[in-house]
Amino acid sequence: MGQNVATLAVGDLYLRIWDVGGQHALRGLWQHYYAACHAIVFVLDSADVGDADVGRLGGAADGGAALDTGRLEECRLVLEDVLFNADAEGVPLLVLANKQDREDCVEVVRIKEGFVRKVFEGEKGGSLRDSRVLPCSALTGTGVEEAVEWICSRVKWNKESRPPVMR
């Protein structure tokens, strides 16, 4: 039905993870989770974001190649909507650049420059937020441990400074 729930024991923490579907029809449900969350993990398919030259901006007028940002632009708009929601204010954000095991993936540094920086510097990005972009591969497991460690450290801090509103 577009969501899965799992509870993981990680050291002295129990993480309840809500995996909500990214399909357009399900995005309206996301806002119901923000007030009760300690962290947001935004998973980006780095093999399906358009042109591999994400970090290059410019068009034919300045001699640069036009940037195909179809999927990446859609992801940027979706992430901006998440961050603009008042209930998500101050919630740490982890962007996982998935499928880094593929040869045709966009590198994390380019995702940071062509996507994440635009989100935080855009008109909706305004507020300071604890965030990180990490490479990962759901297929090989690469980067998952580092992602979990980052989330755990933020959850420990965030549960004290921003207790969730339970509905």
C-alpha positions as CSV (number, residue, x, y, z in Angstrom):
1,M,0.0,0.0,0.0
2,G,3.0,2.3,-0.4
3,Q,4.4,2.1,3.1
4,N,6.4,-0.3,5.2
5,V,7.2,-0.1,8.8
6,A,10.2,-1.7,10.5
7,T,11.8,-1.4,14.0
8,L,15.5,-1.9,14.2
9,A,17.6,-2.2,17.4
10,V,20.8,-0.3,16.9
11,G,22.9,-0.2,20.0
12,D,20.8,1.5,22.8
13,L,18.3,2.8,20.2
14,Y,15.2,1.4,18.6
15,L,14.6,3.0,15.3
16,R,11.1,2.8,13.9
17,I,11.5,3.4,10.2
18,W,8.5,4.4,8.0
19,D,9.3,3.7,4.4
20,V,6.7,5.6,2.5
21,G,6.3,5.3,-1.3
22,G,7.6,8.0,-3.5
23,Q,4.9,7.7,-6.2
24,H,3.1,11.0,-6.9
25,A,-0.2,9.7,-5.6
26,L,1.4,8.8,-2.2
27,R,3.3,12.1,-1.5
28,G,0.3,13.8,0.0
29,L,0.5,11.3,2.9
30,W,4.1,12.2,3.8
31,Q,3.1,15.4,5.7
32,H,1.3,13.2,8.3
33,Y,4.7,11.8,9.4
34,Y,6.7,14.9,9.9
35,A,5.6,16.1,13.3
36,A,6.5,12.7,14.9
37,C,9.8,12.1,13.1
38,H,13.4,12.6,14.4
39,A,15.0,12.4,10.9
40,I,14.1,12.4,7.3
41,V,15.9,10.1,4.8
42,F,15.3,11.1,1.2
43,V,16.4,8.4,-1.2
44,L,17.5,9.5,-4.7
45,D,17.9,7.1,-7.6
46,S,21.3,8.5,-8.8
47,A,21.1,6.4,-12.0
48,D,17.8,8.0,-13.0
49,V,18.3,11.8,-12.6
50,G,18.8,12.9,-16.1
51,D,22.1,14.1,-17.6
52,A,25.2,12.6,-16.0
53,D,26.7,16.2,-16.0
54,V,24.5,17.3,-13.1
55,G,27.0,19.8,-11.8
56,R,27.3,21.7,-15.1
57,L,25.0,24.6,-15.6
58,G,24.6,26.5,-18.8
59,G,23.0,26.4,-22.1
60,A,23.8,26.9,-25.8
61,A,24.2,30.7,-25.3
62,D,27.3,30.3,-23.1
63,G,28.7,27.3,-24.9
64,G,27.6,24.8,-22.3
65,A,25.4,21.8,-23.0
66,A,21.8,22.1,-21.9
67,L,21.2,20.3,-18.7
68,D,18.6,17.5,-18.7
69,T,17.2,17.8,-15.2
70,G,13.9,16.0,-15.7
71,R,13.9,13.6,-12.8
72,L,16.4,15.6,-10.8
73,E,14.2,18.7,-11.0
74,E,11.2,16.7,-10.0
75,C,13.1,15.4,-6.9
76,R,14.3,18.9,-6.1
77,L,10.7,20.2,-6.1
78,V,9.5,17.3,-4.0
79,L,12.3,17.8,-1.4
80,E,11.6,21.5,-1.3
81,D,8.0,20.7,-0.4
82,V,9.1,18.4,2.3
83,L,11.5,21.0,3.8
84,F,8.9,23.8,3.5
85,N,6.4,22.0,5.6
86,A,6.3,23.6,9.1
87,D,6.2,20.2,10.8
88,A,9.5,19.2,9.2
89,E,11.3,22.3,10.4
90,G,14.5,21.5,12.1
91,V,14.3,17.8,11.3
92,P,17.8,16.5,10.2
93,L,17.9,15.4,6.6
94,L,19.9,12.6,5.1
95,V,19.9,12.4,1.3
96,L,20.9,8.9,0.1
97,A,22.3,8.8,-3.4
98,N,21.3,5.2,-4.2
99,K,22.6,3.0,-7.0
100,Q,26.2,4.2,-6.6
101,D,27.3,0.7,-7.7
102,R,26.2,1.4,-11.2
103,E,28.5,2.8,-13.8
104,D,25.9,5.2,-15.2
105,C,25.2,6.8,-11.8
106,V,25.6,10.5,-11.1
107,E,28.4,11.0,-8.6
108,V,27.6,12.3,-5.1
109,V,29.6,15.5,-5.6
110,R,27.5,16.3,-8.6
111,I,24.3,15.5,-6.8
112,K,25.4,17.9,-4.0
113,E,26.2,20.7,-6.4
114,G,23.3,20.2,-8.9
115,F,20.6,19.2,-6.5
116,V,21.1,19.6,-2.8
117,R,22.7,23.0,-3.0
118,K,19.9,24.3,-5.2
119,V,17.4,23.1,-2.6
120,F,19.0,24.8,0.3
121,E,19.8,28.0,-1.6
122,G,16.4,28.2,-3.3
123,E,13.6,30.4,-2.1
124,K,12.1,27.6,0.0
125,G,15.4,26.4,1.5
126,G,16.0,29.4,3.7
127,S,16.4,27.8,7.1
128,L,19.6,26.2,8.4
129,R,19.2,22.4,8.7
130,D,21.5,19.5,9.8
131,S,21.9,17.6,6.6
132,R,24.2,15.2,4.8
133,V,24.4,13.5,1.4
134,L,25.8,10.0,1.3
135,P,26.4,7.5,-1.4
136,C,24.9,4.1,-1.1
137,S,23.8,0.9,-2.9
138,A,20.8,-1.0,-1.7
139,L,22.1,-3.8,-3.9
140,T,25.5,-4.2,-2.3
141,G,24.9,-2.6,1.1
142,T,27.6,-0.1,0.6
143,G,27.1,3.1,2.6
144,V,24.2,1.7,4.7
145,E,26.2,1.4,7.9
146,E,27.4,5.0,7.6
147,A,23.9,6.2,6.9
148,V,22.5,4.3,10.0
149,E,25.3,5.8,12.2
150,W,24.5,9.3,11.0
151,I,20.8,8.8,11.6
152,C,21.4,7.4,15.1
153,S,23.5,10.3,16.1
154,R,20.9,12.8,14.9
155,V,18.0,10.9,16.6
156,K,19.8,10.9,19.9
157,W,20.2,14.6,19.7
158,N,16.9,15.4,18.1
159,K,14.7,13.4,20.5
160,E,15.9,15.8,23.3
161,S,15.8,19.1,21.4
162,R,12.7,18.4,19.3
163,P,10.5,15.9,20.9
164,P,8.0,14.5,18.4
165,V,4.3,15.4,18.5
166,M,2.5,12.1,18.8
167,R,-0.9,12.1,17.1
